[in-house]
């Protein structure tokens, strides 16, 4: 059966190109870039120009300590590994910068528990 205008309801459907499609959950995490946005005090998970999630932080005076505060992922990006990619990217950046870390974010705390030993050199009280 075709979707001709004569069919009931056919004229009420939005055109196919008018429907926004969220990113595919099958996007490999490696395609998600994590960048530090110091002006906003957050790491951003990006797919192209689109921000999929953020990990907010507080940076102490003279970059003496970084506190990972809160992770948030857009609802349409859930299930893509964005939170884990943010946690890994932030932790790797902190390690590369050599600054002490405190974790207040529940998601990052859970990530660290799922990856025992991988980042224990970073975490301080």
N, C-alpha and C positions, 0 to 999 in steps of 0.2 A: 504494500500500500504506500502511495507517495504522500508527501507532505505538501499537497497543493493548497492554495488559498481557499478552496472550496470546503476543505475539511473543517469541522468545528474546532475552534481554538488555535488553528494554524496561524492566524494573524496576531495572536497574543504572545507568541514565542519571541524572545529577543533574537536578533541575528547572532549567528555563531561567533562572529568576531567581537560582539559586544560583551560576551561573558568573560570575565577575568579568570584566568587559570592560575592557580597557585603553583609554586615550583613542585616538581615531582619528588615524592619521598624517596625515589631511587637515586637522587643526586648523590654521588660519592662525597663523603665528608672532606676529602682532599680538595674538592672544587670550591669549598667554602673557605674564603680567606678570612683570617682574623687579623685585624689591625688595631693598633692603639690610637685612640682619639684623645690626646691629652687635654684638649680644649673642653671636652665634655666629661673628662675623668672616667673613661670607659673603654673597654675593648668592644669592637663591633665585629659580628660575624656577617660577612657579605657574600652574596652571590651576584657577581657583576656589580652594579650600582645599588642593588637592593640590600637594605639592612634586614637580616633575618632575626637577629637577637643581639643583646648587649650584656656585658658583664661590667657592672659599675665598681669603681674602686676609689679609695682615698689614698692620696700620696702624702706622706709626712714631709715636714720641712726638709729642704735640701735632699729630697728623695731618699731619706733615711729609712723608710719603711713603707711598704704598700699593703693596704688592707683590701682584700677582695670582699665586697659587701653584698652584692645581689646580682643574680642572673635572671634574665627575662628573655623568652623566645616568643616571637609572633605566633599566634594560634595557627595560622596557615602554614607554618614551618615546623610544627611539632612532628616528631617521628622521623626527622631527617638527621638526627645526631648533632644538631646545632649547639645544644648546651654542652655536650661533651667536647665538641670542637672548640668552643669558647674556653672551656676550662683548660684543655690541653694547650691551646695557643697562649693563654695568659700565663700559665705556669712555665712554659718554655721561655716566654719573654722575660719573666721575672728572673729565671735562672740565668739567662744570657746577660741581664743587667747587673746581676750580683747583688741585689738588694734584699733585705730581710722581708719575710712575708708573714702576714697574719690572715687567717681565713675566718670570716664571719658568715659567709654565704653558705646556706644549707646544701645547695646543689654541689658546690665545689667540695664541701666536706664529704658528701656522699661519693663524689668522683674519686677523691683521694682514697677512700676506703675500698673502692673497687679496683684501685691500682696501687696496692700496698708496696712500699719500698721504692716506687718509681720517683716520688717527689719528696721523700722524707728529709732530704738535705735542705729543702726550702722552708719547711714549716717551722715557725717559732711561735711562742705564746705572745 
